[in-house]
Amino acid sequence: MKRIGILSSHNGSGFEYIQKACEDKVLDANVVVVISNNSNAKVLQKAASFDIPNFIVNSKTYENENLDLVITNLLKEYNCDIIFLSGYMKKIGKEILKEFDKKIINTHPALLPKFGGKGMYGRNVHEAVINSNETTSGVTIHYVDENYDEGEYILQKSIDLSKDETVDSLEQKIKDLEQKAIVEALKTIV
């Protein structure tokens, strides 16, 4: 059974999808630790409600420490096989990348390589897709490397955009698609 660590900065909707898939035995895995850089992240409360150990790792909680090393050591302490980024808004450091090569997975709300890179997340992506008059969009699940959104793809799923697509409607469609894509991608790994 694979052991999954979650890094998240806010709500952690990806964490919820994974946790449910683990509980329903769709994935042969368990979420064993949740780490956030944001002390107000709702994902921490969600993790606590499932009795999953959770930690806040930022410059306030670990003053004068190498945060990359702190996170790496926590993930190692919990024997994580896979690290999933559920809306994690920090760049992954060299220590984590070295220790967990080809084990860190991210979800991106567009069909990479389009609409990826620094600053391209959430609604920013959906606005860019609509402003570019795209006819399709989707989700890319990929391994994380040292560059934003450039790691090897695990899975891509696409949807057609309607002629009157809005940022809100596209965001909801992508969230629905992402839920399925995350679990499907993890099934190929666990």
Summary of the structure (lengths in Angstrom):
residues: 190
radius of gyration: 16.2
end to end distance: 7.6
largest distance: 51.5
contacts: 635
relative contact order: 0.16
helix: 35%
strand: 23%
